Amino acid sequence: MRRGSKWKLIWLGLLGAAIATELRKDPQDREWNGRVAGVVPYDLRTPDFNRFKNAVWNHEDDRIFTPNPFGVGWTINVAQVVELVEASRDN
């Protein structure tokens, strides 16, 4: 099995676990976002620009890895990476 295939299987497993987590809840309690096993974030709500921007370009969030604005896992907060690069150039 190729390395990329393993990651796809892991991602599909996490996605399935996220969906199962929500479907186990009463319909009125389903939020479609949370964490798989209390660790891996998921957000299955319809994505919007603000949630995308806050995940990918947020100077106010000190984290480099932020929860994906849609799907399972994390994304990179590019604003923090840019700040780190600029700070390293100043030194």
Secondary structure as a PSIPRED ss2 file (coil, helix, strand):
# PSIPRED VFORMAT (PSIPRED V4.0)

   1 M C   1.000  0.000  0.000
   2 R C   1.000  0.000  0.000
   3 R H   0.000  1.000  0.000
   4 G H   0.000  1.000  0.000
   5 S H   0.000  1.000  0.000
   6 K H   0.000  1.000  0.000
   7 W H   0.000  1.000  0.000
   8 K H   0.000  1.000  0.000
   9 L H   0.000  1.000  0.000
  10 I H   0.000  1.000  0.000
  11 W H   0.000  1.000  0.000
  12 L H   0.000  1.000  0.000
  13 G H   0.000  1.000  0.000
  14 L H   0.000  1.000  0.000
  15 L H   0.000  1.000  0.000
  16 G H   0.000  1.000  0.000
  17 A H   0.000  1.000  0.000
  18 A H   0.000  1.000  0.000
  19 I H   0.000  1.000  0.000
  20 A H   0.000  1.000  0.000
  21 T H   0.000  1.000  0.000
  22 E H   0.000  1.000  0.000
  23 L H   0.000  1.000  0.000
  24 R C   1.000  0.000  0.000
  25 K C   1.000  0.000  0.000
  26 D C   1.000  0.000  0.000
  27 P H   0.000  1.000  0.000
  28 Q H   0.000  1.000  0.000
  29 D H   0.000  1.000  0.000
  30 R C   1.000  0.000  0.000
  31 E C   1.000  0.000  0.000
  32 W C   1.000  0.000  0.000
  33 N E   0.000  0.000  1.000
  34 G E   0.000  0.000  1.000
  35 R E   0.000  0.000  1.000
  36 V E   0.000  0.000  1.000
  37 A C   1.000  0.000  0.000
  38 G C   1.000  0.000  0.000
  39 V C   1.000  0.000  0.000
  40 V E   0.000  0.000  1.000
  41 P E   0.000  0.000  1.000
  42 Y E   0.000  0.000  1.000
  43 D E   0.000  0.000  1.000
  44 L C   1.000  0.000  0.000
  45 R C   1.000  0.000  0.000
  46 T C   1.000  0.000  0.000
  47 P C   1.000  0.000  0.000
  48 D C   1.000  0.000  0.000
  49 F H   0.000  1.000  0.000
  50 N H   0.000  1.000  0.000
  51 R H   0.000  1.000  0.000
  52 F H   0.000  1.000  0.000
  53 K H   0.000  1.000  0.000
  54 N H   0.000  1.000  0.000
  55 A H   0.000  1.000  0.000
  56 V H   0.000  1.000  0.000
  57 W C   1.000  0.000  0.000
  58 N C   1.000  0.000  0.000
  59 H C   1.000  0.000  0.000
  60 E C   1.000  0.000  0.000
  61 D C   1.000  0.000  0.000
  62 D C   1.000  0.000  0.000
  63 R C   1.000  0.000  0.000
  64 I C   1.000  0.000  0.000
  65 F E   0.000  0.000  1.000
  66 T E   0.000  0.000  1.000
  67 P E   0.000  0.000  1.000
  68 N C   1.000  0.000  0.000
  69 P C   1.000  0.000  0.000
  70 F C   1.000  0.000  0.000
  71 G E   0.000  0.000  1.000
  72 V E   0.000  0.000  1.000
  73 G C   1.000  0.000  0.000
  74 W E   0.000  0.000  1.000
  75 T E   0.000  0.000  1.000
  76 I E   0.000  0.000  1.000
  77 N C   1.000  0.000  0.000
  78 V H   0.000  1.000  0.000
  79 A H   0.000  1.000  0.000
  80 Q H   0.000  1.000  0.000
  81 V H   0.000  1.000  0.000
  82 V H   0.000  1.000  0.000
  83 E H   0.000  1.000  0.000
  84 L H   0.000  1.000  0.000
  85 V H   0.000  1.000  0.000
  86 E H   0.000  1.000  0.000
  87 A H   0.000  1.000  0.000
  88 S H   0.000  1.000  0.000
  89 R H   0.000  1.000  0.000
  90 D H   0.000  1.000  0.000
  91 N C   1.000  0.000  0.000
